[in-house]
Amino acid sequence: MNQSSENREPESDEQPEQSCELPPEEAAEAAEAAAKEESAQGAEEDLEARLQEAERKAEESQASLLRAMAEMENLRKRAARETEQARQFAIEGFARDLLGVADNLDRALAHMIEGQDKDLDPAIQAMADGVTMIGQELIKALEKHGVKKVESLGQPFNPNFHQAVMQVPDADAKPDTVVQELAPGYVLNDRLLRPAMVGVAT
């Protein structure tokens, strides 16, 4: 064998390393592109965050608007209800005073016929008829404005409409039944104006 061949170093399979570094210009361009991409991503995230914040504020504003509208509707209904109640009960004090006048007419009528015979003197009878008519007209006028008489006789005692001023032994009536009415009671549009003064069976 040839000595020169024997002394030759074996060839290596390894390839010389190639440099991965980019030329300065390309490296600068790549860095700039990466920076732009990162900036664009940050801007997109910021825009998304702002959009979510705007949507949240819009929802809060809509909820506030709905609450305000509901409150306004409640105020409108309450004002209408209070106005209606004021209208219905505006004459309450006046009606109560007129009931006092009606009571006085009844007392005057009772005084006229007290101690009189069954056949009254024509003059007294005419006066009594006039007082009766005035009392009836007064009650009719009150009824036109929502005043109604409380039903009492024969009714179960109701503390919401009756005031018991006496107890009356009555074997024919159920206990706590109104058997006497000393003064009529009245309501104004279903609100008690004056309780009836009654006697209750025991």
Biotite code that builds the C-alpha atoms (Angstrom):
import biotite.structure as struc

atoms = struc.array([
    struc.Atom([0.000, 0.000, 0.000], chain_id="A", res_id=1, res_name="MET", atom_name="CA", element="C"),
    struc.Atom([1.137, 3.526, -0.731], chain_id="A", res_id=2, res_name="ASN", atom_name="CA", element="C"),
    struc.Atom([2.571, 5.227, 2.337], chain_id="A", res_id=3, res_name="GLN", atom_name="CA", element="C"),
    struc.Atom([1.102, 8.577, 1.307], chain_id="A", res_id=4, res_name="SER", atom_name="CA", element="C"),
    struc.Atom([-2.275, 6.967, 1.290], chain_id="A", res_id=5, res_name="SER", atom_name="CA", element="C"),
    struc.Atom([-1.641, 5.545, 4.717], chain_id="A", res_id=6, res_name="GLU", atom_name="CA", element="C"),
    struc.Atom([-0.549, 8.891, 6.108], chain_id="A", res_id=7, res_name="ASN", atom_name="CA", element="C"),
    struc.Atom([-3.661, 10.726, 4.681], chain_id="A", res_id=8, res_name="ARG", atom_name="CA", element="C"),
    struc.Atom([-6.088, 11.822, 7.397], chain_id="A", res_id=9, res_name="GLU", atom_name="CA", element="C"),
    struc.Atom([-9.570, 10.435, 7.102], chain_id="A", res_id=10, res_name="PRO", atom_name="CA", element="C"),
    struc.Atom([-12.096, 12.839, 5.686], chain_id="A", res_id=11, res_name="GLU", atom_name="CA", element="C"),
    struc.Atom([-14.648, 14.177, 8.216], chain_id="A", res_id=12, res_name="SER", atom_name="CA", element="C"),
    struc.Atom([-18.414, 14.021, 7.609], chain_id="A", res_id=13, res_name="ASP", atom_name="CA", element="C"),
    struc.Atom([-18.948, 17.272, 9.552], chain_id="A", res_id=14, res_name="GLU", atom_name="CA", element="C"),
    struc.Atom([-19.843, 20.316, 7.483], chain_id="A", res_id=15, res_name="GLN", atom_name="CA", element="C"),
    struc.Atom([-18.486, 23.684, 8.464], chain_id="A", res_id=16, res_name="PRO", atom_name="CA", element="C"),
    struc.Atom([-20.950, 25.684, 10.610], chain_id="A", res_id=17, res_name="GLU", atom_name="CA", element="C"),
    struc.Atom([-22.895, 28.327, 8.736], chain_id="A", res_id=18, res_name="GLN", atom_name="CA", element="C"),
    struc.Atom([-23.635, 31.605, 10.510], chain_id="A", res_id=19, res_name="SER", atom_name="CA", element="C"),
    struc.Atom([-27.382, 32.233, 11.363], chain_id="A", res_id=20, res_name="CYS", atom_name="CA", element="C"),
    struc.Atom([-26.893, 35.896, 11.832], chain_id="A", res_id=21, res_name="GLU", atom_name="CA", element="C"),
    struc.Atom([-28.761, 38.122, 9.392], chain_id="A", res_id=22, res_name="LEU", atom_name="CA", element="C"),
    struc.Atom([-27.134, 40.981, 7.734], chain_id="A", res_id=23, res_name="PRO", atom_name="CA", element="C"),
    struc.Atom([-27.536, 44.161, 9.768], chain_id="A", res_id=24, res_name="PRO", atom_name="CA", element="C"),
    struc.Atom([-30.100, 45.659, 7.406], chain_id="A", res_id=25, res_name="GLU", atom_name="CA", element="C"),
    struc.Atom([-32.287, 42.547, 7.415], chain_id="A", res_id=26, res_name="GLU", atom_name="CA", element="C"),
    struc.Atom([-31.946, 42.221, 11.176], chain_id="A", res_id=27, res_name="ALA", atom_name="CA", element="C"),
    struc.Atom([-33.088, 45.809, 11.597], chain_id="A", res_id=28, res_name="ALA", atom_name="CA", element="C"),
    struc.Atom([-36.047, 45.232, 9.305], chain_id="A", res_id=29, res_name="GLU", atom_name="CA", element="C"),
    struc.Atom([-37.021, 42.061, 11.186], chain_id="A", res_id=30, res_name="ALA", atom_name="CA", element="C"),
    struc.Atom([-36.784, 43.847, 14.520], chain_id="A", res_id=31, res_name="ALA", atom_name="CA", element="C"),
    struc.Atom([-38.877, 46.703, 13.196], chain_id="A", res_id=32, res_name="GLU", atom_name="CA", element="C"),
    struc.Atom([-41.495, 44.266, 11.845], chain_id="A", res_id=33, res_name="ALA", atom_name="CA", element="C"),
    struc.Atom([-41.614, 42.444, 15.187], chain_id="A", res_id=34, res_name="ALA", atom_name="CA", element="C"),
    struc.Atom([-42.003, 45.748, 17.014], chain_id="A", res_id=35, res_name="ALA", atom_name="CA", element="C"),
    struc.Atom([-44.820, 46.789, 14.688], chain_id="A", res_id=36, res_name="LYS", atom_name="CA", element="C"),
    struc.Atom([-46.574, 43.446, 15.174], chain_id="A", res_id=37, res_name="GLU", atom_name="CA", element="C"),
    struc.Atom([-46.243, 43.734, 18.933], chain_id="A", res_id=38, res_name="GLU", atom_name="CA", element="C"),
    struc.Atom([-47.491, 47.314, 18.802], chain_id="A", res_id=39, res_name="SER", atom_name="CA", element="C"),
    struc.Atom([-50.438, 46.294, 16.609], chain_id="A", res_id=40, res_name="ALA", atom_name="CA", element="C"),
    struc.Atom([-51.299, 43.470, 19.003], chain_id="A", res_id=41, res_name="GLN", atom_name="CA", element="C"),
    struc.Atom([-51.129, 45.855, 21.949], chain_id="A", res_id=42, res_name="GLY", atom_name="CA", element="C"),
    struc.Atom([-53.313, 48.363, 20.114], chain_id="A", res_id=43, res_name="ALA", atom_name="CA", element="C"),
    struc.Atom([-55.833, 45.630, 19.308], chain_id="A", res_id=44, res_name="GLU", atom_name="CA", element="C"),
    struc.Atom([-55.952, 44.525, 22.948], chain_id="A", res_id=45, res_name="GLU", atom_name="CA", element="C"),
    struc.Atom([-56.344, 48.135, 24.046], chain_id="A", res_id=46, res_name="ASP", atom_name="CA", element="C"),
    struc.Atom([-59.137, 48.649, 21.525], chain_id="A", res_id=47, res_name="LEU", atom_name="CA", element="C"),
    struc.Atom([-60.877, 45.476, 22.731], chain_id="A", res_id=48, res_name="GLU", atom_name="CA", element="C"),
    struc.Atom([-60.611, 46.646, 26.331], chain_id="A", res_id=49, res_name="ALA", atom_name="CA", element="C"),
    struc.Atom([-62.024, 50.051, 25.407], chain_id="A", res_id=50, res_name="ARG", atom_name="CA", element="C"),
    struc.Atom([-64.859, 48.396, 23.501], chain_id="A", res_id=51, res_name="LEU", atom_name="CA", element="C"),
    struc.Atom([-65.740, 46.213, 26.486], chain_id="A", res_id=52, res_name="GLN", atom_name="CA", element="C"),
    struc.Atom([-65.635, 49.252, 28.769], chain_id="A", res_id=53, res_name="GLU", atom_name="CA", element="C"),
    struc.Atom([-67.893, 51.179, 26.382], chain_id="A", res_id=54, res_name="ALA", atom_name="CA", element="C"),
    struc.Atom([-70.349, 48.262, 26.266], chain_id="A", res_id=55, res_name="GLU", atom_name="CA", element="C"),
    struc.Atom([-70.348, 48.063, 30.073], chain_id="A", res_id=56, res_name="ARG", atom_name="CA", element="C"),
    struc.Atom([-71.029, 51.782, 30.390], chain_id="A", res_id=57, res_name="LYS", atom_name="CA", element="C"),
    struc.Atom([-73.776, 51.542, 27.764], chain_id="A", res_id=58, res_name="ALA", atom_name="CA", element="C"),
    struc.Atom([-75.441, 48.719, 29.710], chain_id="A", res_id=59, res_name="GLU", atom_name="CA", element="C"),
    struc.Atom([-75.179, 50.721, 32.933], chain_id="A", res_id=60, res_name="GLU", atom_name="CA", element="C"),
    struc.Atom([-76.643, 53.776, 31.216], chain_id="A", res_id=61, res_name="SER", atom_name="CA", element="C"),
    struc.Atom([-79.522, 51.719, 29.817], chain_id="A", res_id=62, res_name="GLN", atom_name="CA", element="C"),
    struc.Atom([-80.195, 50.200, 33.246], chain_id="A", res_id=63, res_name="ALA", atom_name="CA", element="C"),
    struc.Atom([-80.131, 53.670, 34.820], chain_id="A", res_id=64, res_name="SER", atom_name="CA", element="C"),
    struc.Atom([-82.510, 54.955, 32.145], chain_id="A", res_id=65, res_name="LEU", atom_name="CA", element="C"),
    struc.Atom([-84.920, 52.065, 32.727], chain_id="A", res_id=66, res_name="LEU", atom_name="CA", element="C"),
    struc.Atom([-84.825, 52.673, 36.485], chain_id="A", res_id=67, res_name="ARG", atom_name="CA", element="C"),
    struc.Atom([-85.461, 56.379, 35.971], chain_id="A", res_id=68, res_name="ALA", atom_name="CA", element="C"),
    struc.Atom([-88.379, 55.635, 33.646], chain_id="A", res_id=69, res_name="MET", atom_name="CA", element="C"),
    struc.Atom([-89.840, 53.171, 36.174], chain_id="A", res_id=70, res_name="ALA", atom_name="CA", element="C"),
    struc.Atom([-89.494, 55.740, 38.967], chain_id="A", res_id=71, res_name="GLU", atom_name="CA", element="C"),
    struc.Atom([-91.174, 58.385, 36.827], chain_id="A", res_id=72, res_name="MET", atom_name="CA", element="C"),
    struc.Atom([-94.050, 56.018, 36.065], chain_id="A", res_id=73, res_name="GLU", atom_name="CA", element="C"),
    struc.Atom([-94.443, 55.202, 39.763], chain_id="A", res_id=74, res_name="ASN", atom_name="CA", element="C"),
    struc.Atom([-94.438, 58.907, 40.609], chain_id="A", res_id=75, res_name="LEU", atom_name="CA", element="C"),
    struc.Atom([-97.041, 59.570, 37.921], chain_id="A", res_id=76, res_name="ARG", atom_name="CA", element="C"),
    struc.Atom([-99.289, 56.798, 39.232], chain_id="A", res_id=77, res_name="LYS", atom_name="CA", element="C"),
    struc.Atom([-98.887, 57.950, 42.827], chain_id="A", res_id=78, res_name="ARG", atom_name="CA", element="C"),
    struc.Atom([-99.646, 61.555, 41.884], chain_id="A", res_id=79, res_name="ALA", atom_name="CA", element="C"),
    struc.Atom([-102.741, 60.434, 39.967], chain_id="A", res_id=80, res_name="ALA", atom_name="CA", element="C"),
    struc.Atom([-103.856, 58.296, 42.904], chain_id="A", res_id=81, res_name="ARG", atom_name="CA", element="C"),
    struc.Atom([-103.323, 61.103, 45.409], chain_id="A", res_id=82, res_name="GLU", atom_name="CA", element="C"),
    struc.Atom([-105.134, 63.548, 43.143], chain_id="A", res_id=83, res_name="THR", atom_name="CA", element="C"),
    struc.Atom([-108.085, 61.180, 42.841], chain_id="A", res_id=84, res_name="GLU", atom_name="CA", element="C"),
    struc.Atom([-108.172, 60.629, 46.600], chain_id="A", res_id=85, res_name="GLN", atom_name="CA", element="C"),
    struc.Atom([-108.007, 64.366, 47.192], chain_id="A", res_id=86, res_name="ALA", atom_name="CA", element="C"),
    struc.Atom([-110.893, 64.839, 44.780], chain_id="A", res_id=87, res_name="ARG", atom_name="CA", element="C"),
    struc.Atom([-112.969, 62.091, 46.384], chain_id="A", res_id=88, res_name="GLN", atom_name="CA", element="C"),
    struc.Atom([-112.444, 63.263, 49.948], chain_id="A", res_id=89, res_name="PHE", atom_name="CA", element="C"),
    struc.Atom([-112.187, 67.027, 49.444], chain_id="A", res_id=90, res_name="ALA", atom_name="CA", element="C"),
    struc.Atom([-115.667, 67.524, 50.929], chain_id="A", res_id=91, res_name="ILE", atom_name="CA", element="C"),
    struc.Atom([-115.048, 65.269, 53.942], chain_id="A", res_id=92, res_name="GLU", atom_name="CA", element="C"),
    struc.Atom([-115.043, 68.058, 56.528], chain_id="A", res_id=93, res_name="GLY", atom_name="CA", element="C"),
    struc.Atom([-117.908, 69.860, 54.819], chain_id="A", res_id=94, res_name="PHE", atom_name="CA", element="C"),
    struc.Atom([-119.984, 66.671, 54.630], chain_id="A", res_id=95, res_name="ALA", atom_name="CA", element="C"),
    struc.Atom([-119.365, 65.940, 58.304], chain_id="A", res_id=96, res_name="ARG", atom_name="CA", element="C"),
    struc.Atom([-120.603, 69.423, 59.201], chain_id="A", res_id=97, res_name="ASP", atom_name="CA", element="C"),
    struc.Atom([-123.737, 68.950, 57.095], chain_id="A", res_id=98, res_name="LEU", atom_name="CA", element="C"),
    struc.Atom([-124.440, 65.674, 58.875], chain_id="A", res_id=99, res_name="LEU", atom_name="CA", element="C"),
    struc.Atom([-124.480, 67.681, 62.085], chain_id="A", res_id=100, res_name="GLY", atom_name="CA", element="C"),
    struc.Atom([-127.117, 69.918, 60.502], chain_id="A", res_id=101, res_name="VAL", atom_name="CA", element="C"),
    struc.Atom([-129.144, 66.829, 59.526], chain_id="A", res_id=102, res_name="ALA", atom_name="CA", element="C"),
    struc.Atom([-128.923, 65.587, 63.124], chain_id="A", res_id=103, res_name="ASP", atom_name="CA", element="C"),
    struc.Atom([-130.236, 68.910, 64.389], chain_id="A", res_id=104, res_name="ASN", atom_name="CA", element="C"),
    struc.Atom([-133.163, 68.723, 61.966], chain_id="A", res_id=105, res_name="LEU", atom_name="CA", element="C"),
    struc.Atom([-134.003, 65.254, 63.294], chain_id="A", res_id=106, res_name="ASP", atom_name="CA", element="C"),
    struc.Atom([-133.857, 66.552, 66.864], chain_id="A", res_id=107, res_name="ARG", atom_name="CA", element="C"),
    struc.Atom([-136.067, 69.490, 65.954], chain_id="A", res_id=108, res_name="ALA", atom_name="CA", element="C"),
    struc.Atom([-138.589, 67.140, 64.360], chain_id="A", res_id=109, res_name="LEU", atom_name="CA", element="C"),
    struc.Atom([-138.583, 64.875, 67.413], chain_id="A", res_id=110, res_name="ALA", atom_name="CA", element="C"),
    struc.Atom([-139.097, 67.888, 69.671], chain_id="A", res_id=111, res_name="HIS", atom_name="CA", element="C"),
    struc.Atom([-142.047, 69.089, 67.569], chain_id="A", res_id=112, res_name="MET", atom_name="CA", element="C"),
    struc.Atom([-143.995, 65.868, 67.852], chain_id="A", res_id=113, res_name="ILE", atom_name="CA", element="C"),
    struc.Atom([-142.940, 65.060, 71.409], chain_id="A", res_id=114, res_name="GLU", atom_name="CA", element="C"),
    struc.Atom([-145.931, 64.954, 73.710], chain_id="A", res_id=115, res_name="GLY", atom_name="CA", element="C"),
    struc.Atom([-148.332, 65.523, 70.834], chain_id="A", res_id=116, res_name="GLN", atom_name="CA", element="C"),
    struc.Atom([-151.349, 63.369, 70.169], chain_id="A", res_id=117, res_name="ASP", atom_name="CA", element="C"),
    struc.Atom([-151.479, 61.051, 67.169], chain_id="A", res_id=118, res_name="LYS", atom_name="CA", element="C"),
    struc.Atom([-153.384, 63.703, 65.255], chain_id="A", res_id=119, res_name="ASP", atom_name="CA", element="C"),
    struc.Atom([-151.031, 66.664, 65.245], chain_id="A", res_id=120, res_name="LEU", atom_name="CA", element="C"),
    struc.Atom([-152.161, 70.223, 65.034], chain_id="A", res_id=121, res_name="ASP", atom_name="CA", element="C"),
    struc.Atom([-152.249, 71.160, 61.317], chain_id="A", res_id=122, res_name="PRO", atom_name="CA", element="C"),
    struc.Atom([-149.713, 73.935, 61.853], chain_id="A", res_id=123, res_name="ALA", atom_name="CA", element="C"),
    struc.Atom([-147.320, 71.626, 63.709], chain_id="A", res_id=124, res_name="ILE", atom_name="CA", element="C"),
    struc.Atom([-147.866, 68.903, 61.112], chain_id="A", res_id=125, res_name="GLN", atom_name="CA", element="C"),
    struc.Atom([-147.033, 71.302, 58.288], chain_id="A", res_id=126, res_name="ALA", atom_name="CA", element="C"),
    struc.Atom([-143.906, 72.425, 60.111], chain_id="A", res_id=127, res_name="MET", atom_name="CA", element="C"),
    struc.Atom([-142.881, 68.828, 60.787], chain_id="A", res_id=128, res_name="ALA", atom_name="CA", element="C"),
    struc.Atom([-143.417, 67.918, 57.148], chain_id="A", res_id=129, res_name="ASP", atom_name="CA", element="C"),
    struc.Atom([-141.253, 70.866, 56.094], chain_id="A", res_id=130, res_name="GLY", atom_name="CA", element="C"),
    struc.Atom([-138.428, 69.865, 58.435], chain_id="A", res_id=131, res_name="VAL", atom_name="CA", element="C"),
    struc.Atom([-138.648, 66.265, 57.206], chain_id="A", res_id=132, res_name="THR", atom_name="CA", element="C"),
    struc.Atom([-138.466, 67.369, 53.581], chain_id="A", res_id=133, res_name="MET", atom_name="CA", element="C"),
    struc.Atom([-135.453, 69.604, 54.249], chain_id="A", res_id=134, res_name="ILE", atom_name="CA", element="C"),
    struc.Atom([-133.655, 66.747, 55.988], chain_id="A", res_id=135, res_name="GLY", atom_name="CA", element="C"),
    struc.Atom([-134.366, 64.376, 53.115], chain_id="A", res_id=136, res_name="GLN", atom_name="CA", element="C"),
    struc.Atom([-133.141, 66.870, 50.522], chain_id="A", res_id=137, res_name="GLU", atom_name="CA", element="C"),
    struc.Atom([-129.984, 67.438, 52.544], chain_id="A", res_id=138, res_name="LEU", atom_name="CA", element="C"),
    struc.Atom([-129.230, 63.702, 52.627], chain_id="A", res_id=139, res_name="ILE", atom_name="CA", element="C"),
    struc.Atom([-129.936, 63.390, 48.886], chain_id="A", res_id=140, res_name="LYS", atom_name="CA", element="C"),
    struc.Atom([-127.489, 66.209, 48.175], chain_id="A", res_id=141, res_name="ALA", atom_name="CA", element="C"),
    struc.Atom([-124.833, 64.441, 50.239], chain_id="A", res_id=142, res_name="LEU", atom_name="CA", element="C"),
    struc.Atom([-125.493, 61.148, 48.456], chain_id="A", res_id=143, res_name="GLU", atom_name="CA", element="C"),
    struc.Atom([-124.797, 62.827, 45.098], chain_id="A", res_id=144, res_name="LYS", atom_name="CA", element="C"),
    struc.Atom([-121.273, 63.467, 46.359], chain_id="A", res_id=145, res_name="HIS", atom_name="CA", element="C"),
    struc.Atom([-120.548, 59.942, 47.575], chain_id="A", res_id=146, res_name="GLY", atom_name="CA", element="C"),
    struc.Atom([-122.011, 60.056, 51.090], chain_id="A", res_id=147, res_name="VAL", atom_name="CA", element="C"),
    struc.Atom([-123.977, 56.929, 51.993], chain_id="A", res_id=148, res_name="LYS", atom_name="CA", element="C"),
    struc.Atom([-125.714, 55.758, 55.128], chain_id="A", res_id=149, res_name="LYS", atom_name="CA", element="C"),
    struc.Atom([-124.270, 52.774, 56.981], chain_id="A", res_id=150, res_name="VAL", atom_name="CA", element="C"),
    struc.Atom([-126.647, 49.824, 57.218], chain_id="A", res_id=151, res_name="GLU", atom_name="CA", element="C"),
    struc.Atom([-126.945, 48.995, 60.902], chain_id="A", res_id=152, res_name="SER", atom_name="CA", element="C"),
    struc.Atom([-130.229, 47.503, 62.136], chain_id="A", res_id=153, res_name="LEU", atom_name="CA", element="C"),
    struc.Atom([-130.207, 43.723, 61.988], chain_id="A", res_id=154, res_name="GLY", atom_name="CA", element="C"),
    struc.Atom([-126.548, 43.650, 60.928], chain_id="A", res_id=155, res_name="GLN", atom_name="CA", element="C"),
    struc.Atom([-123.733, 41.981, 62.881], chain_id="A", res_id=156, res_name="PRO", atom_name="CA", element="C"),
    struc.Atom([-121.838, 44.523, 64.940], chain_id="A", res_id=157, res_name="PHE", atom_name="CA", element="C"),
    struc.Atom([-118.870, 45.818, 62.942], chain_id="A", res_id=158, res_name="ASN", atom_name="CA", element="C"),
    struc.Atom([-116.388, 47.983, 64.863], chain_id="A", res_id=159, res_name="PRO", atom_name="CA", element="C"),
    struc.Atom([-115.263, 49.519, 61.575], chain_id="A", res_id=160, res_name="ASN", atom_name="CA", element="C"),
    struc.Atom([-118.689, 51.116, 61.062], chain_id="A", res_id=161, res_name="PHE", atom_name="CA", element="C"),
    struc.Atom([-120.525, 50.868, 64.387], chain_id="A", res_id=162, res_name="HIS", atom_name="CA", element="C"),
    struc.Atom([-119.929, 52.334, 67.822], chain_id="A", res_id=163, res_name="GLN", atom_name="CA", element="C"),
    struc.Atom([-121.704, 50.400, 70.557], chain_id="A", res_id=164, res_name="ALA", atom_name="CA", element="C"),
    struc.Atom([-123.099, 52.774, 73.171], chain_id="A", res_id=165, res_name="VAL", atom_name="CA", element="C"),
    struc.Atom([-125.362, 50.302, 74.959], chain_id="A", res_id=166, res_name="MET", atom_name="CA", element="C"),
    struc.Atom([-126.140, 46.615, 75.328], chain_id="A", res_id=167, res_name="GLN", atom_name="CA", element="C"),
    struc.Atom([-129.715, 45.476, 74.857], chain_id="A", res_id=168, res_name="VAL", atom_name="CA", element="C"),
    struc.Atom([-131.027, 42.168, 76.217], chain_id="A", res_id=169, res_name="PRO", atom_name="CA", element="C"),
    struc.Atom([-132.929, 40.614, 73.318], chain_id="A", res_id=170, res_name="ASP", atom_name="CA", element="C"),
    struc.Atom([-133.829, 36.942, 73.288], chain_id="A", res_id=171, res_name="ALA", atom_name="CA", element="C"),
    struc.Atom([-134.988, 37.122, 69.668], chain_id="A", res_id=172, res_name="ASP", atom_name="CA", element="C"),
    struc.Atom([-131.699, 38.464, 68.281], chain_id="A", res_id=173, res_name="ALA", atom_name="CA", element="C"),
    struc.Atom([-128.327, 36.813, 67.968], chain_id="A", res_id=174, res_name="LYS", atom_name="CA", element="C"),
    struc.Atom([-125.672, 38.177, 70.304], chain_id="A", res_id=175, res_name="PRO", atom_name="CA", element="C"),
    struc.Atom([-123.641, 41.064, 68.870], chain_id="A", res_id=176, res_name="ASP", atom_name="CA", element="C"),
    struc.Atom([-126.433, 41.982, 66.455], chain_id="A", res_id=177, res_name="THR", atom_name="CA", element="C"),
    struc.Atom([-127.367, 45.654, 66.122], chain_id="A", res_id=178, res_name="VAL", atom_name="CA", element="C"),
    struc.Atom([-130.920, 46.026, 67.429], chain_id="A", res_id=179, res_name="VAL", atom_name="CA", element="C"),
    struc.Atom([-131.048, 49.788, 67.994], chain_id="A", res_id=180, res_name="GLN", atom_name="CA", element="C"),
    struc.Atom([-129.677, 52.768, 66.088], chain_id="A", res_id=181, res_name="GLU", atom_name="CA", element="C"),
    struc.Atom([-129.385, 55.924, 68.120], chain_id="A", res_id=182, res_name="LEU", atom_name="CA", element="C"),
    struc.Atom([-127.630, 57.899, 65.375], chain_id="A", res_id=183, res_name="ALA", atom_name="CA", element="C"),
    struc.Atom([-126.993, 56.826, 61.787], chain_id="A", res_id=184, res_name="PRO", atom_name="CA", element="C"),
    struc.Atom([-123.473, 56.341, 60.482], chain_id="A", res_id=185, res_name="GLY", atom_name="CA", element="C"),
    struc.Atom([-122.183, 57.471, 57.102], chain_id="A", res_id=186, res_name="TYR", atom_name="CA", element="C"),
    struc.Atom([-119.337, 56.703, 54.712], chain_id="A", res_id=187, res_name="VAL", atom_name="CA", element="C"),
    struc.Atom([-117.796, 58.933, 52.044], chain_id="A", res_id=188, res_name="LEU", atom_name="CA", element="C"),
    struc.Atom([-116.716, 56.902, 49.005], chain_id="A", res_id=189, res_name="ASN", atom_name="CA", element="C"),
    struc.Atom([-116.435, 53.828, 51.253], chain_id="A", res_id=190, res_name="ASP", atom_name="CA", element="C"),
    struc.Atom([-114.316, 55.670, 53.836], chain_id="A", res_id=191, res_name="ARG", atom_name="CA", element="C"),
    struc.Atom([-115.945, 55.989, 57.239], chain_id="A", res_id=192, res_name="LEU", atom_name="CA", element="C"),
    struc.Atom([-117.228, 59.490, 57.775], chain_id="A", res_id=193, res_name="LEU", atom_name="CA", element="C"),
    struc.Atom([-119.020, 58.854, 61.040], chain_id="A", res_id=194, res_name="ARG", atom_name="CA", element="C"),
    struc.Atom([-119.766, 55.584, 62.874], chain_id="A", res_id=195, res_name="PRO", atom_name="CA", element="C"),
    struc.Atom([-123.340, 54.662, 63.678], chain_id="A", res_id=196, res_name="ALA", atom_name="CA", element="C"),
    struc.Atom([-124.222, 54.877, 67.378], chain_id="A", res_id=197, res_name="MET", atom_name="CA", element="C"),
    struc.Atom([-125.915, 51.567, 68.093], chain_id="A", res_id=198, res_name="VAL", atom_name="CA", element="C"),
    struc.Atom([-127.292, 49.244, 70.726], chain_id="A", res_id=199, res_name="GLY", atom_name="CA", element="C"),
    struc.Atom([-126.075, 45.655, 70.523], chain_id="A", res_id=200, res_name="VAL", atom_name="CA", element="C"),
    struc.Atom([-128.016, 42.559, 71.532], chain_id="A", res_id=201, res_name="ALA", atom_name="CA", element="C"),
    struc.Atom([-126.667, 40.446, 74.381], chain_id="A", res_id=202, res_name="THR", atom_name="CA", element="C"),
])
